[in-house]
Amino acid sequence: MSYAAEFTTPDGDKSHTCEKCLKEFSPNIKLHYMHSAKASQLGRWLCSQCHDYYLSKPTTKRIESSESHTYSLQSAVLVLHNYSSDKYLSHTDPSQSEAHGPEISARLALHQQTAEAQRGGISAPLIYSVFQLIICAQGMSNPVQPVGNLQIATPSFPQAATFPSMLASLQVPTTPGYHQAHTCYKEMRRLLAHQAYAANGVELIVVKAFLMILPPGKKSVTVVSSVRETISNVPVHIGAHDLKTIVYLTLQPIFLKWSHGLPFTFDEVRLRLGKTWEEILPKIVGEDIDAIAAHFFPQNGKGKSKFKPGRPLEVHLELPQKKYQEALDHRLHFDEVDLDATSPSESFVGGQINSPEPPSTPPQKARTLDPVVSPEVNAIRDALRAQFTPLNKGPSALDLRSVASLFYVVPMQSLAEILKSPEAPVIPVGMNPLSVTLIFNPKDKGKWGGFKKALFGHTSPPVLGPDGYACICLKQCFYTAANSTTRHIYDNLRQIRELNGEIKCLKWAIALMRLVYDFIDAELQVRTGMPFEIPQVRFVEAALATTTDQFKGATTYLVEEMIDEKTDGKFVKYISNERAAPRPLADPESVRIADFLAFAQHVQYRKTKKLAFVSDFQGGRTLLTDPQIITAPYVQTLLQVVIFFVQVSSQQRAGFNFCRGKSSCSIFELP
């Protein structure tokens, strides 16, 4: 008694493997054979778990002994005509043959004989005899008689006329070099073209060939780099051996270029259908023709067939995993650009190779791959994906505008010069402005502070900074209306007045910082062996820029050197205007700068006879911006018009006690 089941998963393809779950088993584990309920489909070897699964399915039916003979005969015919015997040789376990009866033993023996014949180890008449014996064993009284040069015409397409192999004249090299492989490819293309145009009524098709691998433990195949090519002028009645030869000669030059000269042999690879992964093998009996013809002769409703070229047929040349790994190892010895392999037909025009012939073997000098020349694949993939970012995502260089301006650079003065002319305007009378182009994005949101908005751009030509720095920060003052959170930029007249106060604070801050470094230089003349390095910091240079628009009128900006975080470090608030002491900071470098600025406040406070010092220190490691000036209460009336005024509170006075404990104040003996 046997069973027949409906199979919905692909056939297995591994040694001693369950043909459903594809698990491999040791030879001492017994597999169970089950027939297919479809007459056109082979049975399978199953593990115990999968065998029980099919027994539990309602579509599985029990078949009697007479029916079992029919299934065995159908399986034998399918194996003989359509399937590679390599798939079943691993299952020729004598114990399993005895357990499943004589028809299974005959089937397994037939697999072995078929495989031998396909490798040239047994003649076709002997295979025909084996086939005849199986038919007789099944009780058929009139076995088919052999005839000379046997051909079997399938009902799906017309029988082809017998013709000799068109590639018989080709000398296929065993291990070709690049030059030899190209020569064979060129000759093969010439033969195909010659047959296409010399013979009348030759039915031609197009084949897409790929070199593929089946990674261990995977069910899906992978193409080897870009080793692929489309082959035209292929006769529809071509045999399996000729088809494999064409594909082999086409893909070999591409593989040689990719592998840097390591070839694969004709016998190392297997030719398979791309859709089903079924191996394409020569017929056991008769002439080797019509290996793929069935795909191009569909039947109509009346059972007649007609040639339809349709789409190109995809075929795969399977490369063993071991050979693929060998090629990968071979590639590591070369320092050429890791590009995809190039098709040999790209230089093939009119039957001639236009480019100079390549050398017989690639260069063999061992080198190390340079990441600059051969970048990582993930880096290339990420960069390519980034190119699909929409143009409207984020600011664009196309949003920049160039605006002509009158540029008044603020002259920097020492404290002595300020004291000499304290009422002088921040922009001297009669100063000739520069003609400078401001380049920035007026639609940018910018950054909003406590009472100023900042935009970023650059100038042409570069003006500010010791070396003429091009990157700038454009600032304007704003106000918030009563009972509202909306911020509004002042009109131009009020803007000039507000920015005038900002520039005065900056001038005084620069002068007071110069006072600190002058004090340090004088002290170092009498003191030696400083135990620490003195930070070199300064306030940004600035200018007043006025632009004119025929519709909007004049617009004024305070333009400063931009503090670039890439070169000057992260923007840090070192000391606020609430107390004369450093803010809590985690970065050691920031702590060192903050301690020095607290020392600078102490020096300014003492050297100005307790009348003024700089506060609200903020910026990078070397550049500072947006200072405020703290003044004593009894000069409030004098200074509140020209300088932003903040009274010295008791907390700020306590801050000097904190500074006194630091090493800078102790070393310089500040009171």
C-alpha positions, 0 to 999 in steps of 0.5 A: 500500500502506498500514498500519493500527495499534492506537493506545493513546495519546490523540490529539494536539491541536497544530499540525503535531504528531505525534499520538503523541509530541505533539512539534511540528515545523516545516512543512517536516518531513514527517509520515506518515499511518497508518490505525487498525486499529479501524474506529471510530477515526481514523488519525493523522499521525506523525513518522518515529520514531513511524511506524517504531515502529508498523511494528515492532509485531506488531499492525500489519497491511498493508492493500491498496488496496481496504481502504484505500478502506474505511478512508478512508470510515470516517475521513470519516464519523467526521470528519463526525459526531464530530470538530472540524475545527480539530484537522486543519486544521493538517495540510492540507499540499499536499505531504502530500496528494499523497504520500498519495493522493486519498482523503487529499486528499479527507479533508483537504478535508472537514476544511476544509469542516467547519470552515467550516460550523461557523463559519457560512461554508458551508451544510449542503447543501454539506457534505452534497454533499461527503459524498456525493461522497466516498461516490461516490468510494469506489465506492458505487452508491446514495448517500444522498439528502438530505431536508429538515430532516435528522436522524440518529438513532444506534442507541444512544438514541431519536431526539428530537422536534424542538423550538425552542431554549429559550434563543432569547429570551435576549440573551447579552451579548458582554462582560457586567458582573457585574450583567448576567451575574447577570441572564442567569444568573437568567433562564437558571435560570428557563427551565430550571425552567419547561421542567422543570415545564411539560412532561410527560415531559421527561427531565432530567439534571445537568451539572457545569461547570468552567472549565479551562485546559490549561497550555503543555507539559502534558497534564493540565488545571487548573481555574481557581480554584473556577470550577465549578458544578452545573447541574440541570434540563438536558434530555437531548436538548439541543444543543451550542449550548444546552449551551455557552450554559448553561455559559457563563452559569453560569460567567461570574458566578463568573469575573467575581468571581474576575477582578475584573470581566474577562469572557471572551466566548462565542467565546473558550471551547470546550465539551469533555467532561470525561472525554475532552476531546473538543470538543462541537460542533453537528451539521453536518447536521440539527437541533442536538440530542442533543449529550450524549444518548448518555451517558444511553441505555445499551443492554441485551443485546437492543440496546434503550436506556433513559434512565438519568440516572445520575451528573452529566456533567462538562463543561469550558469551556476558557479560552485560556491567554492569557485566563487570564494576562490575568485573573491580571494584572488581579487584581494591581490589586486589594486584595480578599481572595483567596478562591475564587470564589463560585457564583452559585446560593448566593443563588438560592432559588425563582427569586429572588436573595435578596442585594442585586444587586451593582454593575455593575462591581467597584471599579477602584481600583488597590492593592497586595496586603497579605500580611496580608490576602492571605497566601501559599498555601503558608503557608495550606496548611502551617497547615492540614496542621498541624491534623491533628497527633494530640492525643497528640503532645507535651505539651498544655495539657490536661495542666496541673494547678493546685496550691494551695501555701504560698509563702515568698518568699526575702528578698534581703539584702546582705552586711552584713545576712548578716554581721549575722545569719549564723545566721538561717534562710533563711526567717525565723521567723514569715514569713506565706506567700502563697497561690499556685497553681502551674500545671504539668504533673507528668507532663512529663519536665522537664530533669535536671541534675547533682543537680536536676530542673526543671519549667516552669509559671507562678503565679497570681497572678504573684509573682517578679521585679521586675514580678511574673513569672508563668513559673517553674521548679520544682526538686527534688533527686534521688539515684541509687541505688548500682549503678543509673542510676535517679534518685529524688526525695528524700522531703519531709523530705530535700528541704527540707534539700537545698533549704535549702542551695540557697537559702543559696548563692543568698542569698550569690551575690546578696549578693556580686554586689551587692558587685561593683556597689557597688564599681563605683559607688564607683569611678565616682565618682572615675573617668570615661570608661569605655571599655566598657559594664558588663553588668547581670546578677543572680541569679533571685529564688526561693521555697520552695513547699509543696503538700499532697495527701491521698494523697501528703502534702506536696511541696516545690519550689524555685521560681525565675524562669524564664530564657526563651530567647526574651527573655533569649537562649540558656542559657550556662555562662559560668564553671564551678566547676573554675577561675576563668576564662571557658569558651571561647565563640564568641558575642561577647556571651557572651564580654563577659559571661563576662569581666565575671563573671571580673572579678566573681570577682576583686572578690569574692575581694579584697573578702572578704579572699580568703575566698569568691567566686561560681562556676558562673556560668550563665544568660541575658544578664541572669538567672543561676541555680544558683550555687556558693560557693567558700570558703578552706580554713581556713573549711571547718569553719565553712561546710561545713554551711551552704554548698556547699563547694569548696576554692580549688585552684591552678588557680583561683588561676591563673585570677585571673592570667588575669583580671588581664590583662583590661581590667576588672581593669586599669582598676579596678586590682585587685591 
